Amino acid sequence: MSLPQQLRDESDFDQLPGNIPVTATIADIEEKKGFIDYFRFVIEVKTKGNSKYLIYRRYRQFFTLHQSLELKYSVEAQPGYYTCQLPVLPGKVFMGNKKEIAESRIPELNNYMKRLLCLPTWVLLDDLIRMFFYQTETDSQQVPRALRRLRPPTRKVKTVKPKTDLFSSPRAEAVFDFSGSGRLELNLKAGDVIFLLRRVNVDWLEGTVRD
């Protein structure tokens, strides 16, 4: 979807400043340890001016933003002209594995941010939204760890080893019978043709005998 299509009116989009966020995608989650351990979301933000940067937000920051937007713009709280249908924020979860909870929230929060940034332009210009997606000094000093969800999809590629053409290899002929002293040495009979594969060192060559 092109950037103008994400907004409700293309002419309004043209009038927006270049630093307005237009897309936001969760790139990864990170665990923060302290008095209370928690997970935060690493979010890649793209602006109308085509700049990209990372911000770090906890779920509770999403929750606070949503509550503030509801008080300001929801039809139930403020009946009138400047109201809009806000996207649905995934609810709080009070029990469970914190990492699993954070992982499960990623698609829901991505959808929430996508719909949020598709609201009318006068909502996008609100300081509540602009400050939420603003890269703070603390954000800019963070070093992301993996950004798993921004990496291009990969697939395993089977390694095909080239087959050795024995008949193009150097050859030697055994002039007498020889019994190898171990698994790494060949057992030879006089007249056997030995195909030489490579030199191991000054004294040894690697080879094979065609059965």
C-alpha positions in Angstrom: 0.0 0.0 0.0 1.4 3.4 -1.0 1.8 6.1 1.7 -1.0 8.3 0.4 -3.4 5.4 0.4 -2.8 5.0 4.2 -4.4 8.3 4.8 -8.0 9.2 4.3 -7.4 12.1 1.9 -4.5 12.4 -0.5 -4.6 16.2 -0.6 -4.4 16.3 3.2 -1.4 14.0 2.9 0.5 16.4 0.7 0.1 19.1 3.4 1.6 17.0 6.2 5.1 17.8 7.4 7.9 15.3 6.4 8.4 14.1 10.0 4.9 12.7 10.4 5.0 8.9 11.0 3.1 7.0 8.3 4.0 3.4 9.0 5.2 1.5 12.1 6.2 -2.1 12.3 7.5 -4.2 15.3 10.9 -5.4 14.4 11.6 -7.4 17.5 11.0 -7.7 21.3 13.7 -7.2 23.9 13.8 -8.3 27.5 14.7 -5.6 30.1 15.8 -6.9 33.5 15.7 -4.9 36.7 13.5 -4.7 39.8 10.7 -5.8 37.5 11.6 -7.8 34.4 9.6 -6.8 31.3 9.6 -7.0 27.5 9.5 -4.0 25.2 8.8 -3.7 21.5 11.4 -2.5 19.0 9.5 -0.6 16.4 10.7 0.7 13.0 9.0 4.0 12.1 8.9 5.4 8.6 7.9 9.1 8.1 6.3 10.9 5.2 9.8 12.2 4.3 11.1 8.6 3.9 13.3 8.6 7.0 13.4 5.5 9.2 14.3 5.1 12.8 13.7 2.8 15.8 11.7 3.4 18.9 11.3 1.2 22.0 7.9 1.0 23.7 6.3 -1.1 26.4 2.7 -2.4 26.2 1.7 0.0 28.9 2.8 2.9 26.8 0.4 1.7 24.1 -2.3 1.4 26.7 -1.7 4.9 28.0 -1.8 6.3 24.5 -5.0 4.5 23.7 -6.7 5.7 26.9 -5.7 9.3 26.1 -7.0 9.1 22.5 -10.3 7.6 23.8 -10.8 10.5 26.1 -10.1 13.0 23.3 -11.6 11.5 20.2 -14.0 8.6 20.9 -17.7 9.2 20.2 -18.7 8.0 23.7 -16.4 10.3 25.5 -16.6 13.5 23.3 -19.7 13.6 21.2 -19.2 16.1 18.4 -17.4 16.9 15.1 -13.9 16.0 16.1 -14.4 12.3 16.8 -13.3 9.2 15.0 -13.5 5.4 15.3 -10.3 4.4 17.1 -8.7 1.0 16.4 -9.0 -1.8 19.0 -6.0 -2.2 21.3 -5.4 -5.8 22.6 -6.3 -6.0 26.2 -4.1 -6.5 29.2 -2.9 -10.0 30.2 -2.2 -10.5 33.9 -0.9 -14.1 34.0 1.3 -16.1 31.7 4.8 -16.3 30.3 5.9 -12.7 29.6 7.9 -13.5 26.5 5.0 -15.6 25.0 2.6 -12.8 25.8 4.8 -10.2 24.1 5.3 -12.4 21.0 1.5 -13.0 20.7 0.8 -9.3 20.9 3.1 -8.5 17.9 0.5 -9.0 15.1 -2.2 -7.3 17.1 -0.1 -4.2 17.9 1.1 -4.1 14.3 -2.5 -4.0 13.2 -3.3 -1.4 15.8 -0.5 0.9 14.6 -1.4 0.4 11.0 -5.0 1.5 11.7 -3.9 4.3 13.9 -1.8 5.8 11.2 -4.7 5.5 8.8 -6.8 7.9 10.8 -7.7 11.4 9.5 -4.7 13.7 9.1 -5.9 16.0 11.9 -5.6 13.1 14.3 -2.1 12.2 13.0 -1.0 15.8 13.8 -2.1 15.4 17.5 0.8 15.6 19.9 -0.3 12.4 21.6 0.5 10.4 18.4 3.5 12.4 17.4 5.1 12.0 20.8 4.4 8.3 20.9 6.2 7.7 17.6 8.9 10.3 18.2 12.5 9.0 18.6 13.7 10.2 21.9 17.3 10.7 22.8 17.1 7.4 24.8 15.7 5.6 21.8 18.5 6.9 19.6 21.1 5.6 22.0 19.8 2.0 22.0 21.6 -0.7 20.1 19.1 -3.2 18.6 20.1 -6.9 19.1 18.5 -8.9 16.2 15.5 -7.2 14.5 14.3 -10.6 13.5 11.2 -9.4 11.8 13.0 -7.0 9.5 15.3 -9.6 8.1 14.4 -10.8 4.6 13.0 -14.4 4.5 15.6 -17.0 3.8 15.6 -20.6 2.9 18.1 -23.4 3.2 20.0 -24.1 0.0 21.3 -27.6 -0.5 25.0 -27.6 -1.2 25.8 -29.7 -4.2 29.4 -30.9 -4.3 30.8 -31.3 -7.8 31.4 -34.9 -8.8 35.0 -35.8 -9.4 35.6 -37.1 -12.9 38.0 -40.0 -12.1 39.0 -40.4 -15.7 40.4 -36.9 -15.9 42.4 -37.4 -12.7 46.1 -38.3 -12.7 46.5 -42.1 -12.5 49.1 -44.5 -11.2 49.5 -48.3 -11.5 50.4 -50.6 -8.6 53.4 -52.6 -9.5 53.0 -55.1 -6.6 50.5 -56.2 -4.0 50.1 -53.9 -1.0 48.0 -54.3 2.2 47.0 -51.1 3.9 47.8 -50.8 7.6 44.5 -49.1 8.4 41.2 -47.7 7.2 42.9 -44.8 5.5 45.2 -46.9 3.4 44.2 -48.8 0.2 44.6 -52.5 -0.3 46.2 -52.9 -3.7 46.9 -55.7 -6.1 49.6 -55.6 -8.8 48.1 -53.9 -11.9 45.4 -51.9 -10.0 44.8 -48.5 -11.5 44.8 -45.8 -8.8 43.1 -42.5 -9.5 44.9 -39.7 -7.6 42.6 -37.1 -6.1 44.8 -34.7 -4.2 48.2 -34.4 -2.4 47.8 -34.6 1.4 51.4 -33.7 2.1 54.9 -34.3 0.8 54.8 -38.1 1.5 51.1 -38.9 0.9 48.6 -38.7 -1.9 44.9 -39.3 -1.6 43.4 -41.6 -4.2 40.8 -44.2 -5.0 40.6 -47.5 -6.9 37.7 -48.0 -9.3 36.0 -51.2 -8.5 
